[in-house]
Amino acid sequence: MAIKSFQGKRAEPEKPVEPAMLVEDYMSTSLVTFRKEEKVVDVIARLIENNISGGPVVNDNYELLGIISEGDCLKQISDSRYYNMPMEDLTVEKHMTCNVETIDGKMNVLDAARKFIELKHRRFPILENGKLVGQISQRDVMRAALQLKGDTWRI
């Protein structure tokens, strides 16, 4: 039997292009930051006042030194009570997390979601040329997911 008409290999159907959902499009850029010389009691007050669970610690050049969180503050409250020591002299520098994991602003938000799950963090700072330019939280990723749901998810 002979082949009468051969059109060649069929082209694969085009896959719909997903919109680029980058971390930099959803990160917060107006941040509450802390200094290493601040008192922990002042940090606690600012966390409560701004309704946040932590924030980056920066120097005068806006370079990231660490992160201070509610958990860090709670540990100091607990230790202070246990050892019957005053908290007024405790500074951020001695109680912040120093080796901070950061992510790239050009990373896809869904990849960032995976990183949140794997590392069990609540926030990631975003650096550009060594300077703090923003922060993305789990809530920011969920906001992005809601937008994605409207575009591509089926109910």
C-alpha positions in Angstrom: 0.0 0.0 0.0 1.4 3.4 -0.9 1.1 6.6 1.0 -1.0 9.0 -1.1 -0.7 12.2 0.9 1.8 12.9 3.6 1.7 16.3 5.3 4.5 15.7 7.7 4.7 15.6 11.5 1.7 17.3 13.1 2.5 20.4 15.1 1.9 20.1 18.8 -1.0 22.2 19.9 0.0 25.6 21.3 -0.1 25.7 25.0 -1.7 28.8 26.5 0.9 31.2 27.8 0.5 31.8 31.5 0.8 35.4 32.5 4.1 36.2 34.2 3.3 36.5 37.9 6.5 37.8 39.4 7.2 38.4 43.0 8.1 42.0 42.4 4.5 42.6 41.2 3.0 41.4 44.5 5.7 42.3 47.1 5.2 45.1 49.6 7.5 48.0 49.1 6.4 50.3 51.9 7.9 48.4 54.8 8.2 48.8 58.5 11.9 48.3 59.2 13.9 48.1 62.4 17.4 49.0 63.4 19.8 46.7 65.3 20.1 49.2 68.2 16.4 49.4 68.8 15.0 48.0 72.1 12.9 44.8 71.8 10.1 46.4 73.8 9.9 49.2 71.1 9.8 46.5 68.4 6.9 44.8 70.2 5.0 48.1 70.3 5.6 48.8 66.6 4.6 45.2 65.6 1.3 45.6 67.4 0.8 49.2 66.2 1.3 48.2 62.5 -0.5 44.9 62.8 2.5 42.9 61.4 4.2 39.8 62.5 7.8 40.8 61.9 10.1 42.9 59.7 13.5 43.4 58.3 16.4 44.9 60.2 18.5 47.3 58.1 21.4 49.7 58.5 21.6 53.3 57.3 22.3 52.1 53.7 19.2 50.0 53.7 21.3 46.8 53.6 19.6 43.8 55.2 21.1 42.8 58.5 18.4 40.3 59.7 14.7 39.9 60.5 13.0 40.3 63.8 9.7 38.5 64.3 6.9 38.0 66.9 8.5 34.7 67.7 11.9 36.3 68.5 10.1 38.8 70.7 8.0 36.1 72.4 11.1 34.2 73.2 12.6 37.3 74.9 9.4 37.8 76.9 9.5 34.2 78.1 13.2 34.2 78.9 12.8 37.6 80.7 10.1 36.2 82.9 11.8 32.8 83.5 15.1 34.5 84.6 13.3 37.4 86.2 15.3 39.9 84.1 14.1 43.3 82.8 13.4 43.6 79.1 14.3 47.3 78.8 17.9 46.6 77.9 17.3 44.0 75.2 18.3 45.1 71.7 17.2 43.8 68.3 20.8 43.0 67.4 21.1 40.2 69.9 17.7 38.7 69.2 17.1 39.0 65.5 17.6 36.2 62.9 20.8 37.0 61.1 21.2 34.5 58.2 18.1 35.5 56.3 16.9 33.6 53.2 15.9 36.0 50.4 14.3 35.5 47.1 14.6 37.2 43.7 12.0 39.7 42.7 12.0 38.1 39.2 10.9 34.7 40.6 7.4 33.4 39.7 5.0 33.9 42.6 4.0 30.2 42.4 7.7 29.2 42.8 7.8 31.5 45.8 4.8 29.7 47.3 6.7 26.4 47.0 9.6 28.1 48.9 7.3 29.2 51.6 6.1 25.7 52.1 9.5 24.1 52.0 11.2 26.5 54.4 8.2 27.3 56.6 8.8 31.0 56.5 6.2 33.7 56.8 8.0 36.4 54.8 11.0 36.8 52.4 12.9 40.0 51.9 13.7 41.0 48.3 17.1 42.6 47.6 18.3 44.4 44.6 22.0 45.3 44.3 22.4 44.4 48.0 19.7 46.8 49.2 16.3 46.0 50.6 13.6 46.9 48.0 10.6 44.9 49.3 9.2 41.9 51.1 6.8 39.2 50.1 4.6 37.4 52.6 2.4 34.4 52.4 -0.6 36.7 52.2 0.9 38.4 49.1 1.2 35.0 47.4 -2.4 34.2 48.3 -3.5 37.5 46.8 -1.7 36.6 43.6 -3.3 33.1 43.6 -6.8 34.7 43.8 -6.0 36.7 40.7 -4.7 33.5 38.9 -7.9 31.7 40.0 -10.0 34.2 38.1 -7.9 33.8 34.9 -7.2 30.0 34.7 -8.6 27.9 37.5 -11.8 25.9 36.9 -14.3 25.7 39.7 
